[in-house]
């Protein structure tokens, strides 16, 4: 089977091309963006599903966010709540993403509606603001 198709567009290039081709039907737009295959009988088949998936990803809306999960625990939500005992717990996913090690110490600075952690021995804040829960 001779395949003369080009590589499908993705990201910003895809969004720009879709904008340029907005006057065309969606099947033609998908074909011109590279979302098609050529069959053995030399017929062109447009892959609308792949085209729509690529559009969602290009717009920052992954269709299957669970697909990127590695299977080890929950994904971080970047939200915490105050426990019944008054404690706020920051999980390992957050400390790993910030490059923190066991034994790192922080100064807690309370703001009007935020908590700031400043790493001791560092002149800058770690950037971990957490809004207080009401």
N, C-alpha and C positions, 0 to 999 in steps of 0.2 A: 504494500500500500504506500503510495507516494504521499507524503504529508508536506504540504506547502504552507501550512498555517504558521502564523507568526506567534510569538510569545504573548499571552494575554496581558493587557495593561493592568497595573495595580496602583493603589495609593493615589497620590495627587495627580499623576498622569491620567489615571482612569477617570477621576472626577472632572478634570479639565476637558477630556475628550467627550464625556457624556454631556457636558454643558454645551460644547460646540455642536454636538449632534442632536440637540434637544428637539429639533423639528422632525426628526425621523422616527418611525415606529420603533418600539423597544427591541424587537428581534433584529432589526437592521443595525441598531445602535450596538447591541451586544456583539453581533458579527464583526462590525468594524473595530470593536475594541479587542478582538482576538478571541472571543468566547465562542468557538465553533470547532467542529471536527469534520473531516472529509471522509465519507464512507468508502468502502471498496468499490461501490458503483459510481464513485465520483460525485456524490451528492453532499451538499453542505448541511450539517445539522448544528443548529444554534443551541448552546448550553446556557439557557436562561438561569438555571439554578446556580451555577458557578458564577455567572455574571452578577446576580443579586447578592450572593455571599460576598463577592469581592467589593461590591458597593457598600455593603454594611461595614465591612472591615475598614475600608477607606474612610468612611465617615466616623470611625471610632466606636462602632457598635458590633463587637464580635458576636456572631450568631450563637456560638457554643462556648461561653466563658468557662464552663466546667472542663472543657477539653484540654485546657492548658494546665490543669491541676496535676500535680505529680503524685497524688494519692497518699501523701503523708500529712494527715490532719486537715484542719480547716484553712481556708485562705484568709488573710488578714482583711478586716473590714474597715480599719482605721477609726473605730469607735470603741469606747470603753464605757462601762457604767460603774457606779459606786455600789459595792457589795453591801449586804446587810450589816456587816461588821465595820463599815466605813472605809474599807480599803479599795484602792483602785489598782488593778493588776494589769501590767503590760506584758503581753505574751512574747514568746521566743521569736515568733515570726517578725515582730517589730524590731527587737534588739538585733537580730541577725541582719535585717535589711539596713540597719544603721551602722553595722560593723562593730557592735559593742562586744566586750569580752566579760567573762565572769570576773567580778571584783571591781569593775569600773564604778566610780562614785560620782554622784550628781548633787548639786545644790538645787533645792526646790524653790522657785520664785512664784509667788501667787499674784495673779493679776485680777482685774475686775471680773472677767469672764473666762479666764484661761489659767493654765498651769504651765510654767516653762521650766524645763530641766536644763541646767547648765553643768556640763561635765567639769569636774574638778581637775585642775591642771591644764585647762584649755581656756583660751580667752574668748571663745565664742560659744553661743548656745547650740545645742544639738538639734534644735528645730523641731522639738516634739511638743507642740502646743496641743492641749486637749481641752475642748470645751467642757465646762462643768455640766453635769446632768441636773435637771431640776426635779 
